[in-house]
Structure formats: C-alpha cells, structure tokens
C-alpha cells in the first residue's frame, strides 16, 4: 500500500487523522493489521479535508520563525491515490507559495510533487531524491508531507502496553535513507500514531515526532497539535491546526498544475 505513517503525526494529521474504534476483541492483532489501520486513520478519513496550519520553527538559539498556510487533501480512491495542496499565507518571503502532491499507490511509481515560488514566478518539480530534505526550512521533510510507503519497511510489534502498540520499522533498502530504523507508538483505541522516534546508523536517537493534542472533530479523532524535534540540530518545529473540516467536496481540478500560480478560492481562505 502506497502510504506511510509519518505524516500522521507531522503535517497532515489535522486534516486526515481519525479514530477507529477497537474491534471489541481481546485478541492482539498482527503487526500488519496494526500498521494498516494506523495508515488508514492517518490518511483516509473522510473523502477530503481542509485545515489552517500555524507552524513555528525554533532554532538552537531560541530564534523563532513562523509559517501560516492552508492545506487541502482529497482521496482519489480510499486506500489508494491521494492529492494534497498547500498554500502559504505568511510570512512575506513565502506568501503565495504553493506545494502540491499527487500521491500514487503503486510502489514502483514515484509521487509527483511541485513547488511554486512566486518571487521567481517558477514552478519547480521536486525530484524523488529530494523527498528527505527540509520542507520550507522547517524540521519537517518533504517525505513527511508526501508520505512513506508501508512496503518500504519491515514492521515488527516490539511491545504492547495498556494504551499503545510499539512498532519497529526497518528500511528494506537502508542505503536510500539516513536512518537505521524508526519506531511508532500507536494508540490502541484510536490507532492514531502518537510518537515516532528515528535512530541513525549508529542506533542513536536523533529525531522525534509527537502528536501533542488530539480532539474529536466531525466524529474523527484529529491531531490538532504536533511537534518534531531534531536532536542533532537542537531545533524543533511545532504545528497547530485550526478550522479543520472534513467532507467538503473539493473539486478534482484543484489538484492540477494549472492552479499552482493562481489557486482557487478554496485554497486561500
């Protein structure tokens, strides 16, 4: 399945993350069932969604930078392809910048990503090799926005507590990523991924992503505050999501290259 857990606790949980009630059985599910349910919770609740996002980037000296943007998501097919559109309002240096992703379910087909930079009036195609670079100067990566396929990693259920499933994920192609493995703590009731920890090639923890606040919106459990910390840079990026809406009937044509320069009304208000 061409999706990943990573965005569920980073950029897109506010418009996608929703609860799935426990099945009522005391029997512990297998790891593939756990990660698949968490993936659906993180990416496929409702047919589409929208949120206003406030991002605060804090460097090791305590200096802060802010980003404000609108993010929209629409499923092409439940559990399959998806589209995302991001429109930046503030600050001035990124105002009117847009980022768009056409996500593909096929593992052998790269997602299509575009970035429009208004200062240069330039539409840039983001290469697949750039997906683990910084997203607009934050501690988020492009892959955090566009997602990581579940099939790129092997999954092992390493611990079960009263509240959480702890899953260890090891890349099948370790030379393509900078981490050795990462763990995900998944809420047993809602299947919302609550915490991710990334370990480098020396098995040292260097990156942490957490869901800080979860609310129920339109019957969906939604992460409305999340944080990513880079332990090597000693920096962090916080995200707060407001005006979250699901099932708003976004048009298919919104998620096309023609709207990168002149986004429609849905994307800018």
Secondary structure as UniProt FT lines:
FT   HELIX           6..9
FT   TURN            10..11
FT   HELIX           13..16
FT   HELIX           31..43
FT   STRAND          48..58
FT   TURN            60..61
FT   STRAND          64..75
FT   TURN            78..79
FT   STRAND          82..90
FT   TURN            92..96
FT   STRAND          98..103
FT   TURN            107..108
FT   STRAND          112..117
FT   TURN            118..121
FT   STRAND          122..125
FT   HELIX           128..130
FT   TURN            131..132
FT   TURN            136..137
FT   HELIX           142..146
FT   HELIX           150..152
FT   STRAND          153..160
FT   STRAND          164..171
FT   HELIX           174..176
FT   STRAND          181..187
FT   TURN            188..190
FT   STRAND          193..199
FT   TURN            201..202
FT   STRAND          205..217
FT   TURN            218..219
FT   STRAND          220..230
FT   TURN            231..234
FT   STRAND          235..246
FT   HELIX           252..255
FT   HELIX           257..259
FT   HELIX           265..268
//
